[in-house]
Amino acid sequence: MDAGTIMQIKPELTRFLHQFDDCFGRVTTRRYLDLYVEGQLSNLPRKSVEPMADAVGEPPRNLQEFLGLFRWDEQAVRDRLQQYVARRHAHPQSVGALD
């Protein structure tokens, strides 16, 4: 996915990620979720923290702290995501694939 595509889907992606706002204790922590997800969706050849942070002009340390040190409710994020998928794919013959 290139930067142009990400910019096209950004409003919908932002709406989707806002479902998880209350899983993060601080607004500053929540902001890094957007940056991290955008980095994962980007066409960067390496999806590690440093190239993702560099691509958006953020110090790599900030994304490292988001992933390793900042507090957020991982179980609530997981549960919310499971509920979202269950609502969107509630057909009795739906099949899930985990990668």
N, C-alpha and C positions, 0 to 999 in steps of 0.2 A: 504494500500500500504506500503510495507516495504522499508527499506533503499536500498536494492539491486535493487528493481524495479525502485525506484526514480533515482538511478544512471544510469540505462539503458535508461530511457527516458529523462535524464537531457539535452542532446544536443538539442533534439526537444523542450523541455520545455524552454530552454534558447532562442532558435530562436523565439519561440512564444512570450515570454516576451519582447524581444527586439523591438517588434512592438510598444511598449509603451514608449520607451526611452525618446522621446521628450515631454512626459507628465509630466516628473519630472524635476524640476529646477536644481538639482545637481546630479552628479554621485553617491555621497554617499547616497542620498535619494533613488535613483533607486536600489542600491544594496540590500536594505532591502526588496524590492518587491520579489526578488528571495528567500530570507530566509523565508519570510512569506508564500509564496506559497508552498515551500517545506515542511514547518511545517504543513500546512493544508493538504497536501497529505500524510504525514507520518502516521505511525501506532501508534503514541503516544496515550495513553489512554485519555489524556486531550489536547485539541487544543487551550488552552489559551496561551497568550504571554510568560509567564514564562517557561513552559515546552518546548515550541518551541525554545526559545532563548537558554535555557540550552543545548538542544540537539545539537545545532550547535556551542556551545561555545561563544555565544554572550551575552553581558549583557542585561537582560530583558528590562532595561530602553531604550535601543536603538530601540527595536521593538515597545515599547509603544510610543515613540516619533514619529516613522514613522507613526503609525496609528492615533495619536492624534494631533501632533504639526507640523510635516513637511508639507511643501507646495507642492502640486501636483495638476494637473488639473484633477479633478475627472470627469468632464463632457467630457473631451477629451478621457479619458480612457473608459468611458461608450460608447461613440460614436464609438470609434475604435473597441471595442468588438462587438457592434451591427453590424458594417460593416463586420467584420470577419465572424460572424455567418451567416449573409445574403449571403456572397459569398460562404461559405462552404455548405450551405443548401438551395440553390436557387431553388430547384425543386418546381413546383406549388403545389404539394401535401405534401410538408414538413409540419411538425407539430412541434411546439415549446412547451416545458414544462418548467416552472419556478418553482424552489424549494426555 
